[in-house]
Amino acid sequence: MPEQYDTTPACAERLDAEDPLAHMRDEFVMPVGPNGEAEVYLVGNSLGLQPRAVRTYIEAELDKWGRLGVKGHTEADREPTFPWESYEESLNHQMAAVVGAEPEEVVVMNGLTVNLHLLMTTFYRPTQERFKVLIEEHAFPSDHFAAASQVRHHGRSAEEALVTVSPRPGEDLLNAEDLMAAIAEQGDELALVLLPGVHYYTGQVLPLADLADAAHRVGAMVGFDLAHAVGNIPLGLHDSGADFAAWCTYKYLNSGPGATAGCFVNQRHLERTDLNRFEGWWGTDKATRFQMDTVFNPIPTVEAWQLSNPPVFSMAPIRASLEVFERAGGMGPLREKSEKQIAYLDHLLDEVLAGRVESITPRPLTERGCQFSLRVTADGYAGRGVFDALEATGVACDWRHPDVIRIAPVPLYNSFADIHRFVQVLDGILS
Ligand SMILES: *Cc1c(COP(=O)(O)O)cnc(C)c1O
């Protein structure tokens, strides 16, 4: 039976009481708003909240450093420490579960944009005939910069080599058919397709497997930026057929500002010996790494792309955070709750704010994660002013130029009461 929603606070209370994941909220530190009360924190799409366990994991490694010095590289003397020299290994399995990949396809290293560059170094190998990169017109600036500078690095101009796809005139969302058609149209001039899993501005989910298929049909490589997808929607990255992917861990993965990023290379490329790759000592065979010879024997997993030894204090929060995901039962139960929260907020927007606020995020659940991109349409109100008023009232959300307020109810720590409160506050501002 479909869930019944109404606009009363009692409905939110009932939904929270029935929520099997409600207790997960207690695992997070809640920021305090300008009124001295816990904020209604709806900006996990930008920076996820701090899991309480993060402090324990960082302090454990700090203490170990103090106690053991260099021996900490090989020893893990107390829970929950882990030997620093193989710290990345402590993350592969849980991270792979979150993105739907095999453990050998996933590693945590560097930052997102750095990983995009390293992966393009391998998977964007333009030739005289095949040199174009297809991205979207309104790509996140860092992705645009990365693609444009790769193209220039290979001696081409962005004008000749970057192909961009826009929404149709008057529309906000990318049209998947248009993307597929553009890929087919570029044919054997197309070297690489680089697209997001979930669009940062609109919250739109793109059909990864279909896009990968379309790219492969014309002989192009395909990589996905999963910054807004990972930890938000269930992913089947391996089965999508993507050649590579990268994501950050500070948005829905709650691992803290600038935390180390994720990286995926499809299994089918892992044993290839013909790949071009930037190399560092952390990518070479672990058994011989410390013999200090100068023969590079790539680790037969995505770890071969690692350059440097892992930044433990930026990775300890990821361990803490991935365990929170595990305790919640993984992406399945989280998405189940998320879909209820999405439907509940849809209902409240329809019932309370119709005509004053519109969501540009796709309506079908298959085409969206937990983010809502809202536009204020009420006469006499400017979006930016409404955003400022929300913030002043203790609702944390974000503003994206030119006219969108992004909010994201995150199933790990947002309650149905948060959603109700948000709509109530917004209704008050617009009345
Ligand atoms: C958040 C985000 C980034 C940020 O890149 P960093 O290298 O982590 O600073 C890049 N691309 C997209 C699509 C993002 O959403």
The ligand as an ORCA input file, in Angstrom:
! r2SCAN-3c Opt
* xyz 0 1
  C      32.106     18.498     -5.515
  C      32.517     18.293     -6.923
  C      33.855     18.442     -7.331
  C      34.912     18.882     -6.358
  O      36.193     18.531     -6.776
  P      37.401     18.371     -5.737
  O      38.503     17.916     -6.591
  O      36.960     17.389     -4.701
  O      37.644     19.713     -5.101
  C      34.162     18.185     -8.655
  N      33.219     17.815     -9.540
  C      31.915     17.660     -9.182
  C      30.914     17.240    -10.187
  C      31.538     17.925     -7.869
  O      30.251     17.817     -7.529
*
